Amino acid sequence: MIRALAVGLATYLPGISAVHRTLSRAPGTESARYCYAVWMRHLVMANRSGICSGVPSRVAELGPGESIGIGLAALLSGADWYCGLDLIPFSSVDRNARVLDELEQLFRRHSDIPDDCEYPHMHPRLDDYAWPVDMGVANDLSPARIERIRSAVRNVNAPGSMVRYVAPWTSPATIEHESVDMILSQAVLEHVDNLERAYSAMREWLHADGFMSHQIDFASHGTSRTWDGHRAYSDREWALIRGRRAYLINRMPCSAHLQQMRAAGFVCDVVSRQIVEPTLAQARLAERYKVLGQLDLRTRGVLIHARCDSSGHANSSSEPMAP
């Protein structure tokens, strides 16, 4: 804990917050292969679970990070529109253009999805990483369509552009009401402080047949020596560890995300957990975590597929099984 406290306290020193902001960008999305792996895994899993068929037309992403490469992969797959929503602006035109060039080649070659050997810590995981021949992916890679996507990268947020990028996003009004087919995130929602606002906004954005696909990571993100060591810190200790950082992790367990989704008006169709044994004895947990059940304490990560609840009522607490 001493090292974690030192890092948090250092953010109060002049100039350190700006340095930490530079070093804390969401890792991975500067790589086309990473973006390809993330997008294709979410798309394949969504099709396999039956929550969608083929490629969604309008896609929004929370926390794109270094590039909008995951959104560009969606467009190359066949989506017509993408919106990236970030807390802090990281993306750049030059980086996005480079990632687009590399992604185009991956799609033209119908490349296999990068597997667990290449990305051993990436979830969700698939049973088969071969190109999905039956999903209608990348049916149109004509020069005209590729140039339209390139133009969108150069002219983000222009009228008629295929690409929007908003950082920071501050309200549900960021995206038109009920205009999105799919919302996804990859290891992002564990960094969102106001989950109620975030899930309520997503409910506003999705149309009646839309869905969400979220991979959430509940590990300590380097704030402790063990994957669940952050659950030993009191609220006061955690405030010092966080310091002045714009975001770290919210330390919310899986059950809190499921509860907030249902309260916002979602039905959770798929809850596929990454189960790992906890390292902390019950007595070492902070008070807020002593009430958690063993399933929460053993959940290191989860893939959740959720759709809008057409009944308009809050959902029960029952949990679906993984597909």
N, C-alpha and C positions, 0 to 999 in steps of 0.2 A: 504493500500500500504506500510505502514511503516514496517510491518512484512515481506512482500515479499522482500523489499529492504534489510532488515537486513540479510535475508537468502542469498540473492545474493552476498552481500558485504562480508559475512563471508567466501565465497568460495575462496577469495583471501588470506586468512590467511594460514600459513604453516600447512599442514596436513589435512585441512578441505576438500579439494577436494577429497582426497582418502576416507575419511569417507563418504562423500556424494555419491561417486560412489557405495559404499557398500550398502547404504540405498536407492539408486534410481533404483534398479533392477526392471525389469518389474514384477509386482505382479501377482500372480495367478497360474503361470504354474508349481509351485512346487506341486500343487494339481492335482491328476489324474482326479478327477471329473470335475475340471475346464477345463482341457485340453479336456476331453471327450465332455463337453458341447459346447466348442468353435468349435471343429472340426465337430461334428455332426450337429450343427446349420448351419455352412457354407456349408456342404455337402448337407443337406436337402434343403436349400434355392437354391443352384445351380441347383439341380435336378428339383426342383419345377419351377424355372424360365425357364428351358429348355436349359440353357447354357451348361449343361453337362448331361450325362446319366450314372448312376452307379458311380463307384469309379475311379477317375483319376489314371493313372499308375505312373506318375512322378510328385512329388509335391515339391514346394519350399515355404519356409515361411520367411517373413521378421520379425525380432525381436522376436525370440522364448522366450527369457528371462531366467527365472530360470532353466528351463529344456526344452528338445526337445519333451515334452509330446504331443503336438499337432501333430507333425510329427510322433511320435510313434502310435498315434491313427489312423493316415492315413495309416500307414503300416499294423496295425491290421485289418483295414477295407478292405484291399486288394491292396493298392498301392505297387509298387515294389521298389520305390526309393524315398528318401527324402533328401532335403538340407535345413539346417537352416542357415540363414544369419543374423548376429548381428553386432552391432557397437562395443560393448564391450563384451568379453567372460564371460558368467555367468555360463553356463551349466557345470555339472560335471557327471562323469561316475556313481558314486554311486547314485546320485539323479535320473538320468535317469533310472537306473536299478530298483529302487524302484517304480517309476512312471509306468514303463512298467508292473511290476507285478500286480499293482492295475488296470491298464487299461485292462489287459488280462481278469481279472475277470468280469469287466463291459461288455466286448464284449461277453464273454462266456454266461453270463446270459441274453444277449439281453436287457440290462437295458434301462429303459426309459431315455430320455435326461433330464438332470437337468433343471428345469423350472425356471420361474420368481420368485417363492417363495424362491428357494435356491439361485439364483443369480438375485436379483431384479434390478440391474443396468446393466446387461449384454444385449448386442444387438449383432446380430439380434435376434428378437423374433419370435417364431413359433406359429402357430395356434394349432398344435398338437405335443406333446413331446413324443409320443409313439415311440418305436423302429420301424424304417422304414423297413417294411417287403418286400417291392417291389424294393429295390435298389441294391440287391446283396452284402450287407455289410457283411464282416467277413465270407465269404464262406469257407475260409481255415484257421482254427486255429489248424492245425495238429502239433504234437510235432516237426516235422522237420522244419516247417515254423517258429514256435515260437523260436526255437533254432537259426535259421538263424537271426532273428531279435535281439535276445540277443547277438549274436556274433557281430552284427553290432554296438550295443551300446558299447561293449567292444573295438571295433576296428574301431571307427569312422575315416573316410578318408582313410582307408586301401584300396588297390586295390580290386575291386569287392564288396566292402561293400555297403549295402543298405542305409547307412547313411553318409552324408557329413555335416560338421559343419565348417563354415567360420566366423571368427571374428578377426579383422574387415574385412568386404568385401569392396573392394576399386574400383572395375571396373567391367564392363560387362563381362570381360573375366573370372570372377569367375566361371561362369557356361557356359557350351558349348552352342553355338549358336543354337536356335530353338530346344531345347531338353526337355522342360518342358511342362507338360499338364495343371498344375494349379499353380498359385501363390496366396497365401493368407496372410493376416495380420489382427491382432486384436488389435485395439487401438495403432497402431505403426506409421502410416504415418503422424500423427500430430506432431511427433517428428523429422521428416526428414527435414533437412535444405535445401538440394538441391533436390527439387522435380523433376526438369527437368532431372537430372542425374538418379534418381531412376526410373522414369517411362520409360526413354529411355533404361535403362538396362533391365527392365522387358520385354520390347518389343523385345529386342534381345534374351532373354531366351525362350520366348514362341514360340512354333511352330504354324503353321498357324491355327490349330483348337483349340489352347489352350485358357485359359481364366484366369481372375483375380477375386478374391473375397476379397474385403477390407472393414472392418468395421473401420470407422474413427471417432474419438471423438474430437469435437470442443470446449469442455468446458475448463475452466481455469486451471484445474489440480492443484488446491490448491493455485494458485497465487493471488486469490482475494476471497472476501466473496461471490460473486455471480457467477453463472455459466459462464457469459459472461463478467465479470469485467475486464478481461485482455485486452479487446478492448478499455479501457479508457486510457491505458498507451501509452505515446509517445515512439518513437523509442529509444530515449536516456534513458528514464526511464526503458524500457524493457531490454536494454543492461545491466543496473545495476542490475536488478532483476535476470537476467540469470547468471551474474557473469562468473565464469570459468567452469561452468558445461558443460560437453561434449554434453549434449542434455537437452532440456526442452520441449518446444513446439514451433512450427514455426508460430503459430497464423494465418495461411492461412485459408481462408473460403472455403466452399465447392466448390464454383464456380472456385477457383484457381486450385483445384485438378482436376475437370472435364476438365478445359482448358488444363492443362498439360498432362492429359491422351490423349486427342484428338490430341494434338500437337505431341505426341510420336507415334501416329498411332493406337489408340484404338477406338472402338465403345463402348459406354456406354449403355448397354442394360437395366440395372436395376439401378435406383437411388432411394433407399428407405430411406426417411429422418425421423429422430426423431425430431419432431417439438415442440419447447418450446418457450413461449413468452420471448422476451428480457427484461432485467431488466434496461437497460440504455437508457435514452433519447438521441435523436440524438445529442444534444448539448454537451453531456458528452463523446462522442466517440472521439478517436484520429483521426487526419486528414485522415489517410489511410483507416479508416473504415466508414467515413461519406459518402463515395460513394457507399457503399454496399446497395443492394436492401433488401427488407424486408424478402425475402425467405432465403437469406444468414444469415441475422441477427437472424432468428428464427430457424436455423438448428443447433441443438446441437450435432447431430450425423448422420451418413449416412452409409448404406450398398451399395456398388457399385459393380456390376458385369460388367466386360468389356472384350471384345474379340478383337483379332487383326483385323484391317481394311484391308480386302483383296484388296480394291481398290487402296491402297497406297497413298490416298489423305487425307488431314486434314478434320476432321469432322465438321459438322455444330454445332452451339451452342444449338440446340434444345435438350430438356431433355426428356427422356422416363419417363413414369409413373411407380410407384411402382407396383409390381405384386399383 
